């Protein structure tokens, strides 16, 4: 199988986005948000069939691990109540997509991580979504939206949530949302910076001694990490940490949302095949056609197909690693005889 570990519902029905604007306006004015609109199965089908499903079939993938639009999570908007309501309607929409297209999509949830609040609501929402068949979550390391004021991922602030992740046997993709910092373009700067910062935080701490079963996917090819692999190996040495293969890489995985062949070539040369999961993030951050190749930037399967690596390693990247990192996905597929 070809399993895409990184897909977002970037084409949600217009009524969903319109309600979000009404919710934000109501919060600003001190009023209650209106009732969430009625969205038909037909509206959902249209948005998926014309977009993600069409591209999945055209590009030769089989299954997408699907979550709400990352840039719209916007945990910094409103308060904890606003964030919880917005998380729930987004996750419910993902559940409906999965119910309508169970052969092509499986769900990953967003969390109501309002800044300066505890993680109780996030734990409850993770439990609710796993109960609906979701296989993981997106964890925002900077809910403040580009100011990096949250505790590092190794801080005990996060431990109750990690305990629930381990209990439920689900991984988290470390994924920030929109940026409210004008100096950080969301997808070109904030995302890549956050990916890189998260990896360095994991090097500095000893999180996986406390949680040896915890699993994180760092998206967008790991940010700057593979390109600066020698720097991080050297920093681990200077900090008197074990080598990276034992210190973090039993628990950390990178996706292939790197939108050119040389970047994928580097990723595969530097990072062990056991730590790479196929991902495209389509329809997502980079949607155009590369004038140098005539192909879509985010058609990342082409880059994996072109890698000069053993077929067994490609099988790991396309399927095996996703089934290992997402045990609930593996169980779902086995239940379907796959």
MARKETOR-700808 format. One record per residue (C-alpha): residue number from 1; residue in three letters; chain; x, y, z negated. Coordinates in nm, 3 decimals, m for minus. Example, Ala and Ser with C-alpha at 12.3 -4.5 7.8 and 13.67 -1.06 7.14 Angstrom:
% MARKETOR-700808
+-----+---------+--------+---------+---------+---------+
| num | residuo | cadena |    east |   north |      up |
+-----+---------+--------+---------+---------+---------+
|   1 |     ALA |      A |   1.230 |  m0.450 |  m0.780 |
|   2 |     SER |      A |   1.367 |  m0.106 |  m0.714 |
+-----+---------+--------+---------+---------+---------+
END
This chain:
% MARKETOR-700808
+-----+---------+--------+---------+---------+---------+
| num | residuo | cadena |    east |   north |      up |
+-----+---------+--------+---------+---------+---------+
|   1 |     UNK |      A |   0.000 |   0.000 |   0.000 |
|   2 |     UNK |      A |   0.090 |   0.366 |   0.041 |
|   3 |     UNK |      A |  m0.002 |   0.540 |  m0.287 |
|   4 |     UNK |      A |   0.017 |   0.920 |  m0.299 |
|   5 |     UNK |      A |   0.078 |   1.013 |  m0.662 |
|   6 |     UNK |      A |   0.010 |   1.385 |  m0.618 |
|   7 |     UNK |      A |  m0.317 |   1.513 |  m0.472 |
|   8 |     UNK |      A |  m0.539 |   1.802 |  m0.580 |
|   9 |     UNK |      A |  m0.899 |   1.893 |  m0.503 |
|  10 |     UNK |      A |  m0.805 |   2.220 |  m0.334 |
|  11 |     UNK |      A |  m1.115 |   2.211 |  m0.115 |
|  12 |     UNK |      A |  m1.385 |   2.196 |  m0.383 |
|  13 |     UNK |      A |  m1.732 |   2.319 |  m0.285 |
|  14 |     UNK |      A |  m1.774 |   2.696 |  m0.277 |
|  15 |     UNK |      A |  m2.039 |   2.685 |  m0.551 |
|  16 |     UNK |      A |  m1.779 |   2.542 |  m0.791 |
|  17 |     UNK |      A |  m1.539 |   2.832 |  m0.734 |
|  18 |     UNK |      A |  m1.821 |   3.085 |  m0.746 |
|  19 |     UNK |      A |  m1.923 |   2.955 |  m1.087 |
|  20 |     UNK |      A |  m1.567 |   2.998 |  m1.208 |
|  21 |     UNK |      A |  m1.576 |   3.366 |  m1.112 |
|  22 |     UNK |      A |  m1.907 |   3.402 |  m1.294 |
|  23 |     UNK |      A |  m1.762 |   3.228 |  m1.598 |
|  24 |     UNK |      A |  m1.463 |   3.465 |  m1.608 |
|  25 |     UNK |      A |  m1.686 |   3.771 |  m1.561 |
|  26 |     UNK |      A |  m1.918 |   3.655 |  m1.839 |
|  27 |     UNK |      A |  m1.626 |   3.611 |  m2.078 |
|  28 |     UNK |      A |  m1.493 |   3.955 |  m1.994 |
|  29 |     UNK |      A |  m1.831 |   4.115 |  m2.062 |
|  30 |     UNK |      A |  m1.897 |   3.914 |  m2.376 |
|  31 |     UNK |      A |  m2.190 |   3.726 |  m2.223 |
|  32 |     UNK |      A |  m2.255 |   3.354 |  m2.194 |
|  33 |     UNK |      A |  m2.155 |   3.182 |  m1.875 |
|  34 |     UNK |      A |  m2.440 |   3.077 |  m1.643 |
|  35 |     UNK |      A |  m2.537 |   2.714 |  m1.602 |
|  36 |     UNK |      A |  m2.309 |   2.515 |  m1.376 |
|  37 |     UNK |      A |  m2.463 |   2.486 |  m1.028 |
|  38 |     UNK |      A |  m2.608 |   2.173 |  m0.874 |
|  39 |     UNK |      A |  m2.360 |   2.035 |  m0.622 |
|  40 |     UNK |      A |  m2.486 |   1.753 |  m0.402 |
|  41 |     UNK |      A |  m2.301 |   1.439 |  m0.304 |
|  42 |     UNK |      A |  m2.329 |   1.561 |   0.053 |
|  43 |     UNK |      A |  m2.140 |   1.880 |  m0.027 |
|  44 |     UNK |      A |  m1.862 |   1.681 |  m0.193 |
|  45 |     UNK |      A |  m1.847 |   1.436 |   0.096 |
|  46 |     UNK |      A |  m1.813 |   1.717 |   0.347 |
|  47 |     UNK |      A |  m1.524 |   1.882 |   0.165 |
|  48 |     UNK |      A |  m1.335 |   1.553 |   0.129 |
|  49 |     UNK |      A |  m1.409 |   1.394 |   0.465 |
|  50 |     UNK |      A |  m1.303 |   1.701 |   0.662 |
|  51 |     UNK |      A |  m0.987 |   1.757 |   0.464 |
|  52 |     UNK |      A |  m0.806 |   1.514 |   0.233 |
|  53 |     UNK |      A |  m0.966 |   1.195 |   0.363 |
|  54 |     UNK |      A |  m0.911 |   1.291 |   0.726 |
|  55 |     UNK |      A |  m0.544 |   1.362 |   0.662 |
|  56 |     UNK |      A |  m0.495 |   1.048 |   0.452 |
|  57 |     UNK |      A |  m0.621 |   0.838 |   0.742 |
|  58 |     UNK |      A |  m0.425 |   1.031 |   1.004 |
|  59 |     UNK |      A |  m0.098 |   1.007 |   0.811 |
|  60 |     UNK |      A |  m0.126 |   0.644 |   0.711 |
|  61 |     UNK |      A |  m0.169 |   0.659 |   0.334 |
|  62 |     UNK |      A |  m0.409 |   0.434 |   0.145 |
|  63 |     UNK |      A |  m0.484 |   0.582 |  m0.197 |
|  64 |     UNK |      A |  m0.444 |   0.925 |  m0.355 |
|  65 |     UNK |      A |  m0.408 |   0.992 |  m0.728 |
|  66 |     UNK |      A |  m0.639 |   1.293 |  m0.739 |
|  67 |     UNK |      A |  m0.671 |   1.579 |  m0.988 |
|  68 |     UNK |      A |  m0.822 |   1.928 |  m1.008 |
|  69 |     UNK |      A |  m0.648 |   2.209 |  m0.825 |
|  70 |     UNK |      A |  m0.339 |   2.285 |  m1.032 |
|  71 |     UNK |      A |  m0.313 |   2.655 |  m0.953 |
|  72 |     UNK |      A |  m0.673 |   2.701 |  m1.067 |
|  73 |     UNK |      A |  m0.635 |   2.536 |  m1.409 |
|  74 |     UNK |      A |  m0.540 |   2.884 |  m1.535 |
|  75 |     UNK |      A |  m0.516 |   2.800 |  m1.902 |
|  76 |     UNK |      A |  m0.423 |   3.160 |  m1.976 |
|  77 |     UNK |      A |  m0.767 |   3.285 |  m1.865 |
|  78 |     UNK |      A |  m1.033 |   3.337 |  m2.130 |
|  79 |     UNK |      A |  m1.022 |   3.149 |  m2.458 |
|  80 |     UNK |      A |  m1.032 |   2.789 |  m2.575 |
|  81 |     UNK |      A |  m1.404 |   2.762 |  m2.503 |
|  82 |     UNK |      A |  m1.362 |   2.891 |  m2.149 |
|  83 |     UNK |      A |  m1.075 |   2.652 |  m2.086 |
|  84 |     UNK |      A |  m1.264 |   2.352 |  m2.222 |
|  85 |     UNK |      A |  m1.575 |   2.422 |  m2.013 |
|  86 |     UNK |      A |  m1.365 |   2.475 |  m1.701 |
|  87 |     UNK |      A |  m1.168 |   2.155 |  m1.762 |
|  88 |     UNK |      A |  m1.481 |   1.948 |  m1.807 |
|  89 |     UNK |      A |  m1.655 |   2.062 |  m1.488 |
|  90 |     UNK |      A |  m1.335 |   2.010 |  m1.290 |
|  91 |     UNK |      A |  m1.279 |   1.662 |  m1.427 |
|  92 |     UNK |      A |  m1.643 |   1.571 |  m1.372 |
|  93 |     UNK |      A |  m1.605 |   1.678 |  m1.009 |
|  94 |     UNK |      A |  m1.300 |   1.454 |  m0.970 |
|  95 |     UNK |      A |  m1.498 |   1.166 |  m1.119 |
|  96 |     UNK |      A |  m1.766 |   1.222 |  m0.856 |
|  97 |     UNK |      A |  m1.510 |   1.219 |  m0.575 |
|  98 |     UNK |      A |  m1.373 |   0.888 |  m0.704 |
|  99 |     UNK |      A |  m1.725 |   0.744 |  m0.731 |
| 100 |     UNK |      A |  m1.800 |   0.845 |  m0.372 |
| 101 |     UNK |      A |  m1.466 |   0.729 |  m0.228 |
| 102 |     UNK |      A |  m1.337 |   0.459 |  m0.465 |
| 103 |     UNK |      A |  m1.115 |   0.298 |  m0.201 |
| 104 |     UNK |      A |  m0.924 |   0.621 |  m0.137 |
| 105 |     UNK |      A |  m0.906 |   0.815 |  m0.464 |
| 106 |     UNK |      A |  m0.845 |   0.757 |  m0.834 |
| 107 |     UNK |      A |  m0.864 |   1.027 |  m1.099 |
| 108 |     UNK |      A |  m0.614 |   1.222 |  m1.307 |
| 109 |     UNK |      A |  m0.748 |   1.492 |  m1.540 |
| 110 |     UNK |      A |  m0.662 |   1.848 |  m1.627 |
| 111 |     UNK |      A |  m0.656 |   1.948 |  m1.994 |
| 112 |     UNK |      A |  m0.806 |   2.247 |  m2.182 |
| 113 |     UNK |      A |  m0.470 |   2.381 |  m2.296 |
| 114 |     UNK |      A |  m0.562 |   2.732 |  m2.400 |
| 115 |     UNK |      A |  m0.249 |   2.912 |  m2.529 |
| 116 |     UNK |      A |  m0.193 |   2.940 |  m2.903 |
| 117 |     UNK |      A |  m0.437 |   2.661 |  m2.984 |
| 118 |     UNK |      A |  m0.391 |   2.306 |  m3.100 |
| 119 |     UNK |      A |  m0.416 |   1.997 |  m2.886 |
| 120 |     UNK |      A |  m0.732 |   1.849 |  m3.036 |
| 121 |     UNK |      A |  m0.949 |   1.943 |  m2.737 |
| 122 |     UNK |      A |  m0.688 |   1.811 |  m2.495 |
| 123 |     UNK |      A |  m0.676 |   1.479 |  m2.679 |
| 124 |     UNK |      A |  m1.055 |   1.454 |  m2.672 |
| 125 |     UNK |      A |  m1.072 |   1.539 |  m2.302 |
| 126 |     UNK |      A |  m0.806 |   1.283 |  m2.219 |
| 127 |     UNK |      A |  m1.002 |   1.019 |  m2.407 |
| 128 |     UNK |      A |  m1.324 |   1.120 |  m2.227 |
| 129 |     UNK |      A |  m1.162 |   1.104 |  m1.886 |
| 130 |     UNK |      A |  m0.988 |   0.772 |  m1.944 |
| 131 |     UNK |      A |  m1.329 |   0.647 |  m2.045 |
| 132 |     UNK |      A |  m1.450 |   0.749 |  m1.698 |
| 133 |     UNK |      A |  m1.171 |   0.551 |  m1.534 |
| 134 |     UNK |      A |  m0.900 |   0.816 |  m1.503 |
| 135 |     UNK |      A |  m0.544 |   0.685 |  m1.504 |
| 136 |     UNK |      A |  m0.341 |   0.984 |  m1.628 |
| 137 |     UNK |      A |  m0.332 |   1.359 |  m1.686 |
| 138 |     UNK |      A |  m0.161 |   1.679 |  m1.582 |
| 139 |     UNK |      A |   0.020 |   1.838 |  m1.875 |
| 140 |     UNK |      A |   0.101 |   2.209 |  m1.854 |
| 141 |     UNK |      A |   0.428 |   2.291 |  m2.037 |
| 142 |     UNK |      A |   0.352 |   2.666 |  m2.013 |
| 143 |     UNK |      A |  m0.021 |   2.732 |  m2.062 |
| 144 |     UNK |      A |   0.057 |   3.102 |  m2.095 |
| 145 |     UNK |      A |   0.103 |   3.124 |  m1.720 |
| 146 |     UNK |      A |   0.462 |   3.221 |  m1.659 |
| 147 |     UNK |      A |   0.601 |   3.355 |  m1.987 |
| 148 |     UNK |      A |   0.734 |   3.027 |  m2.134 |
| 149 |     UNK |      A |   0.627 |   3.100 |  m2.491 |
| 150 |     UNK |      A |   0.506 |   2.747 |  m2.570 |
| 151 |     UNK |      A |   0.722 |   2.509 |  m2.774 |
| 152 |     UNK |      A |   0.955 |   2.290 |  m2.568 |
| 153 |     UNK |      A |   0.817 |   1.953 |  m2.466 |
| 154 |     UNK |      A |   1.036 |   1.787 |  m2.730 |
| 155 |     UNK |      A |   0.878 |   1.987 |  m3.013 |
| 156 |     UNK |      A |   0.658 |   1.805 |  m3.264 |
| 157 |     UNK |      A |   0.371 |   2.033 |  m3.162 |
| 158 |     UNK |      A |   0.317 |   1.793 |  m2.871 |
| 159 |     UNK |      A |   0.349 |   1.471 |  m3.068 |
| 160 |     UNK |      A |  m0.023 |   1.412 |  m3.138 |
| 161 |     UNK |      A |  m0.090 |   1.429 |  m2.767 |
| 162 |     UNK |      A |   0.199 |   1.197 |  m2.688 |
| 163 |     UNK |      A |   0.068 |   0.949 |  m2.944 |
| 164 |     UNK |      A |  m0.265 |   0.944 |  m2.761 |
| 165 |     UNK |      A |  m0.091 |   0.902 |  m2.424 |
| 166 |     UNK |      A |   0.096 |   0.600 |  m2.556 |
| 167 |     UNK |      A |  m0.218 |   0.457 |  m2.716 |
| 168 |     UNK |      A |  m0.408 |   0.489 |  m2.387 |
| 169 |     UNK |      A |  m0.104 |   0.383 |  m2.179 |
| 170 |     UNK |      A |  m0.127 |   0.679 |  m1.942 |
| 171 |     UNK |      A |   0.149 |   0.900 |  m1.799 |
| 172 |     UNK |      A |   0.144 |   1.275 |  m1.752 |
| 173 |     UNK |      A |   0.251 |   1.478 |  m1.456 |
| 174 |     UNK |      A |   0.423 |   1.789 |  m1.594 |
| 175 |     UNK |      A |   0.247 |   2.055 |  m1.388 |
| 176 |     UNK |      A |   0.205 |   2.426 |  m1.455 |
| 177 |     UNK |      A |  m0.080 |   2.632 |  m1.315 |
| 178 |     UNK |      A |  m0.118 |   2.980 |  m1.172 |
| 179 |     UNK |      A |   0.126 |   3.250 |  m1.273 |
| 180 |     UNK |      A |   0.018 |   3.573 |  m1.441 |
| 181 |     UNK |      A |   0.379 |   3.694 |  m1.433 |
| 182 |     UNK |      A |   0.422 |   3.918 |  m1.125 |
| 183 |     UNK |      A |   0.786 |   3.820 |  m1.107 |
| 184 |     UNK |      A |   0.706 |   3.451 |  m1.058 |
| 185 |     UNK |      A |   0.535 |   3.346 |  m0.736 |
| 186 |     UNK |      A |   0.322 |   3.050 |  m0.840 |
| 187 |     UNK |      A |   0.423 |   2.776 |  m0.599 |
| 188 |     UNK |      A |   0.758 |   2.911 |  m0.480 |
| 189 |     UNK |      A |   0.908 |   3.016 |  m0.813 |
| 190 |     UNK |      A |   0.697 |   2.924 |  m1.117 |
| 191 |     UNK |      A |   0.637 |   2.561 |  m1.019 |
| 192 |     UNK |      A |   0.999 |   2.488 |  m0.934 |
| 193 |     UNK |      A |   1.129 |   2.677 |  m1.239 |
| 194 |     UNK |      A |   0.892 |   2.490 |  m1.472 |
| 195 |     UNK |      A |   0.992 |   2.152 |  m1.328 |
| 196 |     UNK |      A |   1.357 |   2.233 |  m1.385 |
| 197 |     UNK |      A |   1.300 |   2.377 |  m1.733 |
| 198 |     UNK |      A |   1.104 |   2.068 |  m1.837 |
| 199 |     UNK |      A |   1.388 |   1.838 |  m1.738 |
| 200 |     UNK |      A |   1.643 |   2.042 |  m1.930 |
| 201 |     UNK |      A |   1.420 |   2.040 |  m2.238 |
| 202 |     UNK |      A |   1.410 |   1.661 |  m2.222 |
| 203 |     UNK |      A |   1.789 |   1.647 |  m2.202 |
| 204 |     UNK |      A |   1.827 |   1.873 |  m2.505 |
| 205 |     UNK |      A |   1.596 |   1.667 |  m2.723 |
| 206 |     UNK |      A |   1.562 |   1.302 |  m2.816 |
| 207 |     UNK |      A |   1.192 |   1.262 |  m2.737 |
| 208 |     UNK |      A |   1.216 |   0.913 |  m2.594 |
| 209 |     UNK |      A |   1.372 |   0.775 |  m2.910 |
| 210 |     UNK |      A |   1.041 |   0.854 |  m3.078 |
| 211 |     UNK |      A |   0.829 |   0.760 |  m2.775 |
| 212 |     UNK |      A |   1.011 |   0.494 |  m2.573 |
| 213 |     UNK |      A |   0.694 |   0.412 |  m2.379 |
| 214 |     UNK |      A |   0.614 |   0.773 |  m2.282 |
| 215 |     UNK |      A |   0.620 |   0.842 |  m1.906 |
| 216 |     UNK |      A |   0.640 |   1.175 |  m1.724 |
| 217 |     UNK |      A |   0.631 |   1.258 |  m1.356 |
| 218 |     UNK |      A |   0.810 |   1.581 |  m1.271 |
| 219 |     UNK |      A |   0.663 |   1.697 |  m0.940 |
| 220 |     UNK |      A |   0.798 |   1.884 |  m0.639 |
| 221 |     UNK |      A |   1.097 |   1.654 |  m0.616 |
| 222 |     UNK |      A |   1.205 |   1.738 |  m0.970 |
| 223 |     UNK |      A |   1.246 |   2.108 |  m0.899 |
| 224 |     UNK |      A |   1.614 |   2.197 |  m0.877 |
| 225 |     UNK |      A |   1.728 |   1.891 |  m1.071 |
| 226 |     UNK |      A |   1.843 |   1.656 |  m0.792 |
| 227 |     UNK |      A |   2.032 |   1.936 |  m0.619 |
| 228 |     UNK |      A |   2.215 |   2.017 |  m0.945 |
| 229 |     UNK |      A |   2.245 |   1.658 |  m1.070 |
| 230 |     UNK |      A |   2.612 |   1.702 |  m1.159 |
| 231 |     UNK |      A |   2.528 |   2.007 |  m1.370 |
| 232 |     UNK |      A |   2.274 |   1.810 |  m1.574 |
| 233 |     UNK |      A |   2.502 |   1.510 |  m1.614 |
| 234 |     UNK |      A |   2.772 |   1.748 |  m1.733 |
| 235 |     UNK |      A |   2.540 |   1.932 |  m1.970 |
| 236 |     UNK |      A |   2.426 |   1.605 |  m2.124 |
| 237 |     UNK |      A |   2.790 |   1.520 |  m2.183 |
| 238 |     UNK |      A |   2.861 |   1.863 |  m2.338 |
| 239 |     UNK |      A |   2.558 |   1.827 |  m2.565 |
| 240 |     UNK |      A |   2.684 |   1.487 |  m2.681 |
| 241 |     UNK |      A |   2.379 |   1.313 |  m2.536 |
| 242 |     UNK |      A |   2.381 |   0.968 |  m2.379 |
| 243 |     UNK |      A |   2.412 |   0.943 |  m2.003 |
| 244 |     UNK |      A |   2.102 |   1.050 |  m1.815 |
| 245 |     UNK |      A |   2.013 |   0.700 |  m1.700 |
| 246 |     UNK |      A |   1.959 |   0.593 |  m2.059 |
| 247 |     UNK |      A |   1.863 |   0.924 |  m2.216 |
| 248 |     UNK |      A |   1.576 |   1.034 |  m1.988 |
| 249 |     UNK |      A |   1.553 |   0.839 |  m1.664 |
| 250 |     UNK |      A |   1.382 |   0.534 |  m1.813 |
| 251 |     UNK |      A |   1.089 |   0.764 |  m1.880 |
| 252 |     UNK |      A |   1.102 |   1.037 |  m1.614 |
| 253 |     UNK |      A |   1.009 |   1.011 |  m1.247 |
| 254 |     UNK |      A |   1.015 |   1.254 |  m0.954 |
| 255 |     UNK |      A |   0.772 |   1.274 |  m0.663 |
| 256 |     UNK |      A |   0.850 |   1.343 |  m0.297 |
| 257 |     UNK |      A |   0.677 |   1.680 |  m0.259 |
| 258 |     UNK |      A |   0.986 |   1.815 |  m0.087 |
| 259 |     UNK |      A |   0.893 |   1.948 |   0.252 |
| 260 |     UNK |      A |   1.188 |   1.876 |   0.476 |
| 261 |     UNK |      A |   1.396 |   1.574 |   0.567 |
| 262 |     UNK |      A |   1.730 |   1.693 |   0.423 |
| 263 |     UNK |      A |   1.563 |   1.747 |   0.085 |
| 264 |     UNK |      A |   1.419 |   1.397 |   0.081 |
| 265 |     UNK |      A |   1.753 |   1.255 |   0.196 |
| 266 |     UNK |      A |   1.922 |   1.427 |  m0.099 |
| 267 |     UNK |      A |   1.655 |   1.309 |  m0.343 |
| 268 |     UNK |      A |   1.697 |   0.948 |  m0.233 |
| 269 |     UNK |      A |   2.077 |   0.970 |  m0.241 |
| 270 |     UNK |      A |   2.097 |   1.120 |  m0.591 |
| 271 |     UNK |      A |   1.799 |   0.968 |  m0.773 |
| 272 |     UNK |      A |   1.753 |   0.593 |  m0.811 |
| 273 |     UNK |      A |   1.467 |   0.449 |  m0.606 |
| 274 |     UNK |      A |   1.309 |   0.320 |  m0.929 |
| 275 |     UNK |      A |   1.247 |   0.683 |  m1.031 |
| 276 |     UNK |      A |   1.084 |   0.817 |  m0.713 |
| 277 |     UNK |      A |   0.710 |   0.814 |  m0.641 |
| 278 |     UNK |      A |   0.562 |   0.903 |  m0.303 |
| 279 |     UNK |      A |   0.364 |   1.226 |  m0.321 |
| 280 |     UNK |      A |   0.248 |   1.492 |  m0.076 |
| 281 |     UNK |      A |   0.035 |   1.740 |  m0.276 |
| 282 |     UNK |      A |  m0.184 |   1.781 |   0.028 |
| 283 |     UNK |      A |  m0.388 |   1.979 |   0.090 |
| 284 |     UNK |      A |  m0.172 |   2.200 |  m0.128 |
| 285 |     UNK |      A |   0.107 |   2.450 |  m0.157 |
| 286 |     UNK |      A |   0.257 |   2.427 |   0.192 |
| 287 |     UNK |      A |  m0.002 |   2.361 |   0.461 |
| 288 |     UNK |      A |   0.150 |   2.479 |   0.789 |
| 289 |     UNK |      A |   0.337 |   2.311 |   1.072 |
| 290 |     UNK |      A |   0.716 |   2.319 |   1.064 |
| 291 |     UNK |      A |   0.828 |   2.491 |   1.386 |
| 292 |     UNK |      A |   1.151 |   2.292 |   1.376 |
| 293 |     UNK |      A |   0.975 |   1.955 |   1.389 |
| 294 |     UNK |      A |   0.623 |   2.024 |   1.514 |
| 295 |     UNK |      A |   0.487 |   1.828 |   1.216 |
| 296 |     UNK |      A |   0.310 |   1.942 |   0.903 |
| 297 |     UNK |      A |   0.548 |   2.032 |   0.621 |
| 298 |     UNK |      A |   0.345 |   1.826 |   0.372 |
| 299 |     UNK |      A |   0.334 |   1.509 |   0.584 |
| 300 |     UNK |      A |   0.590 |   1.363 |   0.347 |
| 301 |     UNK |      A |   0.535 |   1.000 |   0.449 |
| 302 |     UNK |      A |   0.736 |   1.073 |   0.764 |
| 303 |     UNK |      A |   1.035 |   1.168 |   0.553 |
| 304 |     UNK |      A |   1.023 |   0.845 |   0.354 |
| 305 |     UNK |      A |   0.981 |   0.641 |   0.672 |
| 306 |     UNK |      A |   1.297 |   0.805 |   0.810 |
| 307 |     UNK |      A |   1.512 |   0.732 |   0.506 |
| 308 |     UNK |      A |   1.806 |   0.500 |   0.566 |
| 309 |     UNK |      A |   1.736 |   0.288 |   0.259 |
| 310 |     UNK |      A |   1.640 |  m0.079 |   0.215 |
| 311 |     UNK |      A |   1.278 |  m0.176 |   0.279 |
| 312 |     UNK |      A |   1.253 |  m0.293 |  m0.081 |
| 313 |     UNK |      A |   1.335 |   0.058 |  m0.203 |
| 314 |     UNK |      A |   1.075 |   0.211 |   0.028 |
| 315 |     UNK |      A |   0.821 |  m0.033 |  m0.114 |
| 316 |     UNK |      A |   0.905 |   0.090 |  m0.463 |
| 317 |     UNK |      A |   0.860 |   0.454 |  m0.360 |
| 318 |     UNK |      A |   0.536 |   0.393 |  m0.171 |
| 319 |     UNK |      A |   0.366 |   0.153 |  m0.413 |
| 320 |     UNK |      A |   0.559 |  m0.036 |  m0.675 |
| 321 |     UNK |      A |   0.669 |   0.257 |  m0.890 |
| 322 |     UNK |      A |   0.320 |   0.410 |  m0.898 |
| 323 |     UNK |      A |   0.172 |   0.082 |  m1.017 |
| 324 |     UNK |      A |   0.440 |   0.060 |  m1.286 |
| 325 |     UNK |      A |   0.411 |   0.421 |  m1.404 |
| 326 |     UNK |      A |   0.027 |   0.411 |  m1.396 |
| 327 |     UNK |      A |  m0.066 |   0.074 |  m1.552 |
| 328 |     UNK |      A |  m0.435 |   0.158 |  m1.537 |
| 329 |     UNK |      A |  m0.402 |   0.204 |  m1.162 |
| 330 |     UNK |      A |  m0.234 |  m0.134 |  m1.134 |
| 331 |     UNK |      A |  m0.522 |  m0.290 |  m1.326 |
| 332 |     UNK |      A |  m0.776 |  m0.119 |  m1.099 |
| 333 |     UNK |      A |  m0.602 |  m0.246 |  m0.788 |
| 334 |     UNK |      A |  m0.569 |  m0.599 |  m0.925 |
| 335 |     UNK |      A |  m0.941 |  m0.597 |  m1.002 |
| 336 |     UNK |      A |  m0.995 |  m0.524 |  m0.630 |
| 337 |     UNK |      A |  m0.765 |  m0.811 |  m0.533 |
| 338 |     UNK |      A |  m0.483 |  m0.579 |  m0.427 |
+-----+---------+--------+---------+---------+---------+
END
